[in-house]
Amino acid sequence: MHATTLVKPVLPAATEPDWSALLTRSSLGLRAADGRFMPLPVSLTPYQLTPAQWLAAQHGASLLGRMLAAIAAEPHWLLTWLAPILGGDSLPARLGRLLQESGPARAQGLALMRHDLMLDTQGQWRWVESNPIAAGMGPLNDLWLELLRPHRPELTFADNQALARQADFMLQAAKSWAQNRGRSRANIGFVVEPREDNIFDQQLLADAMARQGARVQRLTLADLEACLSGGSSEGPLLDLQGEALDLLYWRTGYNAADYQNEAQWRLRSELERLDILLCPDMALQLAGSKYLQLQLSRIFASPESRLAFGRRFGFTATELAELGALMSPAMVVSQLHPEQLTKLIAQGWWYKRQDEGGGNVARGEQALVWAREDSADSGAQLMAPIAAQSRPEPLDKLVRGEMLQARGHISELGIFTLGDRADYGGYLLRTKADTSLEGGVHKGFGVLDTLVLTP
């Protein structure tokens, strides 16, 4: 455990801005339940990587993005590997059943994913998880880089460009979709929470697309219910003003609690029968589930099944080896003998539930409690811990208006990929105490960070 102490800013006063005021002016934060603006916690000590490490991370993320997009294109194969949990109540189980029952899709999936990686003590990038739905915070991270860069002129920052790349990717897809149907203007719907706290990240994307001529609107699941009830079951989806929507970009819908009734679950399959782009569709979302990640770790553990996977999905032997090196062993909790379960938890294995976001990973005693609570078809799993590199330098960070300094941090690099080719789409870098399992900035577990390249 490393103590955290208050310190004065490390830069000369003449070059050091009022960071809290700058974050507030730039809307780099969240909206509290009472409507107040809350600046995000940020790191003023960038994460150092060599150019080779940075390129390796981008390459690994691209391989993961290509793999998950290819799997999503084969829903029967995907559902076969998800079959052990489809009888449960987890979100992937419910979505999987909907996908089974939905029949041929008319909608088209659009892949915008984030792949979270950690550098281990051997210098190998390791795959933590992927997020093919509501993969956010990249635009805010991009903004933080642009605010910090002028005050660190001596550093070589890795370009982020999440905002421009993601906005352009979605806009061009929506424009092409609209033009092919004789419509002159792209109409894009952000599917959001009724009381969205991460609104500023979303607004950056929406504004960037609107500046290029798109119509962008915010729609809740209740709004989508209303849209579906008033239109055709097979044509385009009409918005509340009666105009055809070209793209739905999901920023909610990744946890079961997001769906307030059965009608909101059913709309996921109903949307698949319409003439629309879905970012993501159900297959893409399921391809990024933790349970499929577990199944992939099993497939890649066997040379024979790994090669068969490569033949099916078009990966070379070299690419398969690179993908395998990213993966960590994982086991289904319900298939473990109690003594084996207790032993692995004592060794530090991570207990992972199928829900997304903070609060769904545990170690130690909490993991044992969850193991007693969870049903056999919950999809709960144990994942071998990643021995992440601890950063040697002290970290200066701004948290709730206070400048702090502490040692003992690890960084998690999320790289966004765009489309079936998994082109680079920016990054989200979060830094947390090396004693913490959770690193989400949104839930307050970590700080937003930037990346510099060093020889």
TIMAR-115839 format. One record per residue (C-alpha): residue in three letters; z, x, y; residue number from 1. Coordinates in pm, 1 decimal. Last residue first. Example, Ala and Ser with C-alpha at 12.3 -4.5 7.8 and 13.67 -1.06 7.14 Angstrom:
2
residuo	zz	xx	yy	num
SER	714.0	1367.0	-106.0	2
ALA	780.0	1230.0	-450.0	1
//
This chain:
455
residuo	zz	xx	yy	num
PRO	-2637.7	1328.4	602.0	455
THR	-2483.5	1017.4	759.5	454
LEU	-2615.2	664.0	797.4	453
VAL	-2404.4	405.0	976.8	452
LEU	-2311.1	53.4	863.1	451
THR	-2126.0	-218.3	1049.2	450
ASP	-1814.5	-423.4	973.4	449
LEU	-1679.9	-777.8	985.4	448
VAL	-1315.4	-778.9	881.1	447
GLY	-1149.9	-900.4	561.9	446
PHE	-934.7	-1176.5	411.6	445
GLY	-952.9	-1417.2	706.2	444
LYS	-1121.8	-1708.9	529.2	443
HIS	-1459.0	-1654.0	701.0	442
VAL	-1419.7	-1276.7	681.1	441
GLY	-1421.1	-1296.4	301.8	440
GLY	-1283.8	-988.6	129.7	439
GLU	-1062.6	-1125.6	-145.8	438
LEU	-915.5	-906.6	-418.7	437
SER	-690.6	-715.5	-179.7	436
THR	-511.4	-386.2	-251.3	435
ASP	-797.3	-177.8	-108.5	434
ALA	-748.6	-352.0	225.1	433
LYS	-1069.3	-520.3	336.4	432
THR	-1411.5	-440.2	481.0	431
ARG	-1700.1	-684.4	498.0	430
LEU	-2065.0	-593.5	550.2	429
LEU	-2324.8	-871.0	567.0	428
TYR	-2681.1	-743.8	549.6	427
GLY	-3038.0	-814.5	654.9	426
GLY	-3325.8	-993.5	483.3	425
TYR	-3492.0	-727.9	266.0	424
ASP	-3772.8	-870.2	52.6	423
ALA	-3677.3	-1040.0	-273.5	422
ARG	-4033.6	-1084.8	-400.4	421
ASP	-3947.6	-1444.4	-498.1	420
GLY	-3835.6	-1514.9	-142.8	419
LEU	-3597.2	-1333.2	88.9	418
THR	-3310.9	-1104.8	-6.1	417
PHE	-2981.7	-1065.8	177.9	416
ILE	-2764.0	-761.8	113.4	415
GLY	-2387.5	-804.2	87.9	414
LEU	-2196.7	-478.0	116.3	413
GLU	-1830.8	-484.3	18.8	412
SER	-1612.3	-219.3	180.9	411
ILE	-1284.2	-67.0	66.2	410
HIS	-984.0	17.6	280.6	409
GLY	-677.9	239.6	248.7	408
ARG	-584.0	353.1	594.8	407
ALA	-478.6	142.6	891.4	406
GLN	-531.8	102.6	1263.7	405
LEU	-484.3	-214.1	1462.3	404
MET	-613.9	-344.3	1795.6	403
GLU	-472.6	-690.7	1854.3	402
GLY	-671.1	-994.8	1973.5	401
ARG	-648.9	-1186.2	1647.4	400
VAL	-764.5	-881.2	1449.3	399
LEU	-951.2	-592.1	1609.5	398
LYS	-1001.3	-302.6	1373.1	397
ASP	-974.4	74.9	1371.7	396
LEU	-1000.9	208.0	1016.3	395
PRO	-850.0	540.3	917.3	394
GLU	-1097.9	758.4	725.6	393
PRO	-1096.6	814.9	349.3	392
ARG	-1267.5	488.4	248.3	391
SER	-1161.6	387.0	-100.1	390
GLN	-1446.5	390.9	-349.3	389
ALA	-1436.3	83.2	-571.0	388
ALA	-1315.2	95.3	-929.8	387
ILE	-1474.0	-238.8	-1017.6	386
PRO	-1250.1	-452.1	-1235.8	385
ALA	-1388.4	-585.0	-1564.8	384
MET	-1461.4	-954.9	-1530.7	383
LEU	-1256.2	-1228.4	-1695.7	382
GLN	-1407.1	-1572.7	-1707.2	381
ALA	-1350.0	-1938.5	-1630.8	380
GLY	-1644.3	-2155.8	-1738.0	379
SER	-1434.5	-2471.8	-1715.8	378
ASP	-1539.1	-2576.3	-2067.9	377
ALA	-1217.9	-2459.5	-2236.8	376
SER	-1002.6	-2624.3	-1971.9	375
ASP	-816.0	-2427.9	-1705.2	374
GLU	-440.1	-2456.0	-1651.0	373
ARG	-300.1	-2197.4	-1893.4	372
ALA	-561.3	-1940.4	-1788.9	371
TRP	-485.9	-2019.0	-1424.5	370
VAL	-120.4	-1926.1	-1469.6	369
LEU	-215.9	-1603.1	-1647.0	368
ALA	-450.0	-1512.6	-1359.5	367
GLN	-169.6	-1577.3	-1110.2	366
GLU	54.0	-1338.1	-1304.5	365
GLY	-191.0	-1050.5	-1281.0	364
ARG	-520.9	-1096.0	-1102.6	363
ALA	-699.8	-1384.1	-932.8	362
VAL	-1038.8	-1490.6	-798.4	361
ASN	-1122.1	-1839.9	-671.3	360
GLY	-926.1	-1840.6	-344.1	359
GLY	-1209.6	-1757.1	-107.7	358
GLY	-1559.3	-1894.6	-149.3	357
GLU	-1736.1	-2023.0	-459.1	356
ASP	-1611.3	-2234.1	-748.9	355
GLN	-1672.9	-2112.9	-1104.7	354
ARG	-1332.4	-1950.0	-1153.4	353
LYS	-1290.8	-1575.2	-1182.9	352
TYR	-1000.2	-1384.1	-1340.0	351
TRP	-1039.0	-1017.8	-1253.8	350
TRP	-941.1	-756.7	-1511.8	349
GLY	-645.3	-543.3	-1405.0	348
GLN	-540.4	-387.4	-1735.9	347
ALA	-255.9	-641.1	-1763.0	346
ILE	-518.7	-915.3	-1739.4	345
LEU	-705.5	-751.2	-2026.5	344
LYS	-391.5	-732.4	-2241.8	343
THR	-286.8	-1092.1	-2173.9	342
LEU	-631.4	-1220.8	-2268.2	341
GLN	-638.9	-1010.1	-2585.2	340
GLU	-297.8	-1142.4	-2689.1	339
PRO	-401.5	-1501.1	-2613.9	338
HIS	-721.7	-1464.4	-2822.2	337
LEU	-1025.1	-1480.1	-2595.1	336
GLN	-1304.0	-1738.1	-2624.1	335
SER	-1155.4	-1971.4	-2360.3	334
VAL	-1149.7	-1689.2	-2104.7	333
VAL	-1521.1	-1613.5	-2135.4	332
MET	-1572.7	-1237.8	-2109.9	331
ALA	-1726.2	-999.3	-1856.5	330
PRO	-1850.0	-640.2	-1861.1	329
SER	-1981.8	-514.6	-1525.1	328
MET	-2343.0	-507.3	-1406.3	327
LEU	-2522.4	-279.9	-1160.3	326
ALA	-2608.4	-22.9	-1428.2	325
GLY	-2779.0	-296.0	-1630.8	324
LEU	-3009.7	-376.2	-1341.2	323
GLU	-3112.9	-11.4	-1311.9	322
ALA	-3173.0	13.2	-1687.0	321
LEU	-3381.9	-303.6	-1675.5	320
GLU	-3582.1	-164.0	-1384.1	319
THR	-3657.7	153.0	-1579.0	318
ALA	-3760.5	-44.6	-1887.4	317
THR	-3995.0	-251.4	-1672.5	316
PHE	-3920.6	-608.5	-1568.3	315
GLY	-4161.1	-901.1	-1616.7	314
PHE	-3938.6	-1199.7	-1691.6	313
ARG	-4001.0	-1251.5	-2061.8	312
ARG	-4069.0	-889.8	-2150.3	311
GLY	-3763.8	-774.2	-1957.6	310
PHE	-3539.3	-1029.6	-2126.9	309
ALA	-3663.5	-915.4	-2466.6	308
LEU	-3584.5	-557.5	-2364.8	307
ARG	-3229.9	-656.3	-2265.3	306
SER	-3183.5	-855.2	-2587.0	305
GLU	-3269.5	-549.6	-2795.7	304
PRO	-3071.9	-297.5	-2589.3	303
SER	-2759.6	-519.1	-2604.0	302
ALA	-2517.1	-506.6	-2309.1	301
PHE	-2790.3	-650.1	-2084.9	300
ILE	-2771.5	-991.5	-2249.8	299
ARG	-2392.6	-995.1	-2227.9	298
SER	-2391.4	-902.3	-1857.8	297
LEU	-2655.6	-1171.7	-1806.6	296
GLN	-2427.5	-1431.7	-1962.0	295
LEU	-2147.4	-1336.5	-1723.4	294
GLN	-2382.5	-1360.8	-1425.0	293
LEU	-2490.3	-1700.4	-1560.7	292
TYR	-2127.7	-1809.3	-1548.9	291
LYS	-2081.9	-1678.4	-1196.0	290
SER	-2362.4	-1900.5	-1071.6	289
GLY	-2659.3	-1747.7	-889.2	288
ALA	-2923.1	-1895.6	-1119.2	287
LEU	-2750.4	-2231.5	-1074.3	286
GLN	-2830.6	-2236.5	-701.8	285
LEU	-3190.6	-2137.5	-766.0	284
ALA	-3226.9	-2412.7	-1025.7	283
MET	-3072.4	-2675.7	-797.6	282
ASP	-3308.4	-2610.9	-506.2	281
PRO	-3209.4	-2358.7	-241.8	280
CYS	-3331.4	-2363.3	30.6	279
LEU	-3523.0	-2680.4	-57.0	278
LEU	-3882.5	-2726.9	61.1	277
ILE	-4002.1	-3088.0	61.4	276
ASP	-4227.4	-3342.2	-110.4	275
LEU	-3959.8	-3540.8	-292.2	274
ARG	-3856.1	-3545.7	-658.4	273
GLU	-3607.6	-3258.9	-614.2	272
LEU	-3433.7	-3454.8	-337.5	271
GLU	-3332.0	-3722.1	-587.6	270
SER	-3164.3	-3456.3	-804.7	269
ARG	-2938.0	-3337.7	-520.9	268
LEU	-2902.4	-3694.5	-395.9	267
ARG	-2720.0	-3780.1	-716.4	266
TRP	-2416.1	-3570.6	-622.3	265
GLN	-2393.2	-3739.6	-282.8	264
ALA	-2420.9	-4080.8	-449.0	263
GLU	-2134.8	-3990.8	-681.9	262
ASN	-1894.3	-3953.5	-389.6	261
GLN	-1748.2	-3701.4	-143.1	260
TYR	-1947.4	-3395.5	-249.2	259
ASP	-1817.5	-3081.2	-75.3	258
ALA	-1517.7	-3076.9	-311.7	257
ALA	-1746.6	-2966.2	-595.6	256
ASN	-1816.0	-2638.5	-416.9	255
TYR	-2150.1	-2489.0	-307.3	254
GLY	-2280.1	-2799.7	-130.0	253
THR	-2272.9	-2669.0	226.9	252
ARG	-2501.5	-2445.1	434.4	251
TRP	-2817.0	-2575.2	266.9	250
TYR	-3148.5	-2527.9	447.1	249
LEU	-3362.9	-2840.5	402.5	248
LEU	-3727.0	-2776.5	486.5	247
ASP	-4030.3	-2985.4	583.8	246
LEU	-3866.3	-3304.7	707.5	245
ALA	-4092.8	-3600.7	780.6	244
GLU	-4010.9	-3794.9	1096.6	243
GLY	-3843.6	-4139.4	1084.3	242
GLN	-3576.8	-4069.5	1346.4	241
LEU	-3302.0	-4041.1	1081.8	240
ASP	-3511.0	-3785.7	895.5	239
LEU	-3785.8	-3879.3	652.3	238
LEU	-3804.4	-3705.1	316.4	237
PRO	-4165.9	-3678.1	207.3	236
GLY	-4304.9	-3897.6	-70.1	235
GLU	-4155.0	-3975.4	-412.0	234
SER	-3851.0	-4202.2	-367.7	233
SER	-3987.9	-4344.3	-42.7	232
GLY	-3757.4	-4376.3	257.8	231
GLY	-3456.1	-4555.5	401.8	230
SER	-3194.1	-4487.0	136.6	229
LEU	-3287.0	-4120.7	122.8	228
CYS	-3230.6	-4065.8	495.2	227
ALA	-2896.7	-4248.9	484.7	226
GLU	-2774.3	-4037.9	193.4	225
LEU	-2897.5	-3729.7	379.4	224
ASP	-2683.4	-3827.1	678.7	223
ALA	-2380.3	-3861.7	449.3	222
LEU	-2452.6	-3513.2	314.2	221
THR	-2440.3	-3391.9	673.1	220
LEU	-2751.3	-3316.6	876.4	219
ARG	-2795.5	-3070.0	1163.3	218
GLN	-3134.8	-3058.9	1332.0	217
VAL	-3406.8	-2804.6	1401.0	216
ARG	-3749.5	-2889.2	1544.6	215
ALA	-3955.2	-2574.4	1530.7	214
GLY	-4136.2	-2428.2	1831.2	213
GLN	-4060.3	-2058.2	1819.4	212
ARG	-3749.2	-2093.3	2034.8	211
ALA	-3630.1	-2359.9	1789.1	210
MET	-3635.1	-2106.4	1506.5	209
ALA	-3416.1	-1856.3	1691.3	208
ASP	-3187.8	-2135.7	1814.2	207
ALA	-3127.8	-2263.0	1460.8	206
LEU	-3055.3	-1915.7	1327.4	205
LEU	-2803.6	-1835.0	1601.7	204
GLN	-2660.0	-2184.4	1565.7	203
GLN	-2575.8	-2127.8	1200.5	202
ASP	-2362.6	-1823.1	1278.1	201
PHE	-2199.8	-2016.8	1562.0	200
ILE	-2123.1	-2321.7	1344.7	199
ASN	-1900.3	-2150.6	1090.3	198
ASP	-1622.1	-2405.2	1144.0	197
GLU	-1826.1	-2710.4	1044.7	196
ARG	-1654.2	-3045.7	1072.8	195
PRO	-1906.5	-3277.3	903.2	194
GLU	-2012.0	-2985.6	678.7	193
VAL	-2375.7	-2881.1	698.3	192
VAL	-2727.5	-2938.4	566.5	191
PHE	-2950.0	-2763.7	824.8	190
GLY	-3269.5	-2968.1	856.6	189
ILE	-3602.4	-2816.5	958.1	188
ASN	-3904.0	-2999.2	1104.5	187
ALA	-4204.3	-2768.7	1147.9	186
ARG	-4455.4	-2888.5	1408.5	185
SER	-4825.5	-2966.8	1378.7	184
ARG	-4818.7	-3185.7	1068.1	183
GLY	-5133.2	-3215.7	858.8	182
ARG	-4965.2	-3171.1	523.2	181
ASN	-5067.7	-2807.7	476.9	180
GLN	-4952.7	-2751.3	835.6	179
ALA	-4600.0	-2873.4	756.9	178
TRP	-4551.9	-2652.2	450.4	177
SER	-4694.7	-2351.6	634.5	176
LYS	-4462.1	-2415.6	927.0	175
ALA	-4159.8	-2454.9	694.6	174
ALA	-4230.0	-2127.2	512.6	173
GLN	-4294.2	-1946.3	841.5	172
LEU	-3970.1	-2081.2	989.6	171
MET	-3758.5	-1993.8	687.8	170
PHE	-3873.6	-1631.8	676.6	169
ASP	-3877.7	-1592.5	1055.6	168
ALA	-3517.1	-1712.2	1088.1	167
GLN	-3404.1	-1490.4	801.1	166
ARG	-3576.0	-1176.9	932.0	165
ALA	-3482.6	-1221.4	1297.4	164
LEU	-3116.6	-1300.6	1233.7	163
ALA	-3057.6	-1054.5	951.9	162
GLN	-3205.1	-765.1	1152.3	161
ASN	-2947.6	-517.3	1011.9	160
ASP	-3064.8	-174.6	1119.7	159
ALA	-2865.3	112.6	975.8	158
PHE	-2676.8	275.0	1261.8	157
THR	-2718.3	640.5	1350.4	156
LEU	-2406.4	726.4	1552.3	155
GLU	-2370.1	926.3	1876.8	154
PRO	-2448.3	623.5	2092.9	153
ARG	-2136.5	437.8	1969.7	152
HIS	-2066.7	203.0	2261.9	151
PRO	-2426.2	78.1	2280.9	150
ARG	-2417.3	-0.6	1903.9	149
LEU	-2108.0	-225.0	1907.2	148
LEU	-2258.6	-540.6	2056.7	147
GLU	-2584.5	-509.8	1862.0	146
LEU	-2394.9	-447.8	1538.4	145
TRP	-2173.0	-750.0	1602.6	144
LEU	-2483.9	-966.8	1651.3	143
ASP	-2627.4	-860.5	1315.5	142
ASN	-2294.5	-941.9	1152.4	141
LEU	-2309.1	-1283.7	1319.0	140
PRO	-2664.5	-1332.6	1188.3	139
GLY	-2561.2	-1224.2	836.4	138
MET	-2264.1	-1459.0	824.0	137
GLY	-2427.0	-1695.1	574.0	136
ALA	-2539.2	-1731.8	215.6	135
ALA	-2501.2	-2109.7	207.8	134
ILE	-2666.6	-2120.3	-135.1	133
PRO	-2812.6	-1830.4	-336.7	132
ASN	-2486.5	-1631.8	-333.6	131
SER	-2472.2	-1336.9	-571.3	130
GLU	-2172.9	-1166.9	-731.1	129
VAL	-1980.7	-838.1	-748.7	128
TRP	-2271.2	-617.6	-860.5	127
ARG	-2185.3	-249.0	-876.8	126
TRP	-2343.2	36.0	-681.0	125
GLN	-2285.6	369.4	-850.5	124
GLY	-2125.9	665.9	-669.4	123
GLN	-1886.0	743.2	-953.9	122
THR	-1589.3	604.5	-756.7	121
ASP	-1765.1	270.4	-725.1	120
LEU	-1983.8	141.1	-442.7	119
MET	-1946.9	-234.7	-407.5	118
LEU	-2224.9	-493.9	-400.4	117
ASP	-2259.7	-855.6	-287.5	116
HIS	-2606.9	-1005.6	-330.4	115
ARG	-2704.8	-1259.7	-66.3	114
MET	-2982.3	-1508.6	-131.3	113
LEU	-3261.4	-1688.1	52.7	112
ALA	-3490.0	-1828.5	-216.9	111
LEU	-3701.2	-2130.7	-130.1	110
GLY	-3728.1	-2396.8	-399.9	109
GLN	-4019.5	-2637.8	-404.4	108
ALA	-3986.2	-3014.1	-427.7	107
ARG	-4199.1	-3200.4	-679.6	106
ALA	-3961.0	-3135.4	-966.5	105
PRO	-4031.5	-3236.3	-1325.2	104
GLY	-3741.8	-3424.2	-1489.3	103
SER	-3406.3	-3485.0	-1320.5	102
GLU	-3183.2	-3526.0	-1624.7	101
GLN	-3136.7	-3160.2	-1716.1	100
LEU	-3109.9	-3064.8	-1348.2	99
LEU	-2836.9	-3323.1	-1296.1	98
ARG	-2650.9	-3191.1	-1599.7	97
GLY	-2676.1	-2838.8	-1462.8	96
LEU	-2553.3	-2950.1	-1121.0	95
ARG	-2243.5	-3100.5	-1282.9	94
ALA	-2175.5	-2794.2	-1495.5	93
PRO	-2249.0	-2553.1	-1209.2	92
LEU	-1996.6	-2743.3	-993.1	91
SER	-1722.9	-2740.3	-1253.3	90
ASP	-1643.0	-3064.0	-1437.5	89
GLY	-1720.8	-2958.3	-1792.0	88
GLY	-1976.6	-3060.0	-2054.7	87
LEU	-2237.4	-2820.7	-1916.8	86
ILE	-2014.8	-2518.1	-1975.4	85
PRO	-2151.1	-2386.3	-2307.6	84
ALA	-2511.5	-2486.7	-2213.8	83
LEU	-2549.8	-2244.8	-1920.0	82
TRP	-2767.7	-2007.9	-2121.1	81
THR	-2989.8	-2292.1	-2240.0	80
LEU	-2996.8	-2436.8	-1888.6	79
LEU	-3151.7	-2118.6	-1749.0	78
TRP	-3412.1	-2094.5	-2023.7	77
HIS	-3513.2	-2457.2	-1959.4	76
PRO	-3507.6	-2401.0	-1582.5	75
GLU	-3765.6	-2119.8	-1592.4	74
ALA	-3850.7	-2058.0	-1224.9	73
ALA	-3478.7	-2015.8	-1157.4	72
ILE	-3479.2	-1715.6	-1391.7	71
ALA	-3757.3	-1548.5	-1192.1	70
ALA	-3568.6	-1608.2	-866.1	69
LEU	-3252.8	-1461.0	-1020.1	68
MET	-3432.6	-1147.2	-1137.9	67
ARG	-3627.4	-1090.0	-816.5	66
GLY	-3308.8	-1119.9	-612.0	65
LEU	-3118.2	-886.9	-842.8	64
LEU	-3394.8	-626.4	-829.1	63
SER	-3407.1	-655.7	-450.1	62
ALA	-3030.1	-612.1	-429.2	61
GLY	-3049.8	-294.1	-635.0	60
HIS	-3328.5	-154.3	-418.4	59
GLN	-3138.9	-229.6	-98.3	58
ALA	-2825.0	-64.9	-237.1	57
ALA	-3022.6	239.1	-352.4	56
LEU	-3182.5	271.2	-8.2	55
TRP	-2839.1	273.3	155.1	54
GLN	-2705.5	526.6	-93.8	53
ALA	-3005.6	753.6	-33.1	52
PRO	-2966.3	727.2	345.2	51
THR	-2605.9	843.0	303.9	50
LEU	-2339.0	584.1	369.8	49
GLN	-2063.9	560.4	630.0	48
TYR	-1888.7	232.0	710.4	47
PRO	-1842.7	182.8	1084.9	46
THR	-1501.7	216.9	1252.9	45
LEU	-1472.3	-59.0	1514.3	44
SER	-1406.4	-320.7	1246.3	43
VAL	-1409.4	-688.6	1337.8	42
PRO	-1188.4	-995.5	1301.2	41
LEU	-1388.9	-1301.3	1408.4	40
PRO	-1312.4	-1454.3	1745.6	39
MET	-1163.0	-1806.1	1721.5	38
PHE	-1306.5	-2073.0	1953.8	37
ARG	-1094.0	-2385.8	1982.2	36
GLY	-1225.5	-2719.6	1853.0	35
ASP	-899.7	-2841.5	1698.6	34
ALA	-1019.5	-2752.0	1347.5	33
ALA	-1105.7	-2402.4	1470.2	32
ARG	-1461.5	-2297.4	1554.2	31
LEU	-1556.7	-1956.2	1422.9	30
GLY	-1649.3	-1624.4	1579.0	29
LEU	-1901.2	-1416.6	1767.1	28
SER	-1968.8	-1662.4	2047.0	27
SER	-2099.6	-1375.6	2266.5	26
ARG	-1859.6	-1445.3	2551.9	25
THR	-1573.1	-1470.2	2301.1	24
LEU	-1660.9	-1146.2	2124.7	23
LEU	-1692.9	-968.7	2459.4	22
ALA	-1357.3	-1101.5	2578.8	21
SER	-1187.4	-978.3	2262.9	20
TRP	-1364.5	-642.6	2287.5	19
ASP	-1260.7	-569.1	2643.3	18
PRO	-1505.3	-284.0	2677.7	17
GLU	-1443.2	82.9	2596.4	16
THR	-1673.4	323.3	2778.0	15
ALA	-1454.2	408.0	3077.9	14
ALA	-1135.5	376.9	2872.1	13
PRO	-1237.1	664.5	2648.5	12
LEU	-1275.3	554.9	2287.0	11
VAL	-989.6	544.9	2034.2	10
PRO	-845.1	213.1	2144.5	9
LYS	-463.6	218.0	2148.1	8
VAL	-280.2	175.1	1823.3	7
LEU	-77.9	-92.6	1647.4	6
THR	20.9	5.6	1296.2	5
THR	-81.2	-105.6	947.9	4
ALA	99.5	48.2	651.6	3
HIS	-93.9	138.1	339.8	2
MET	0.0	0.0	0.0	1
//
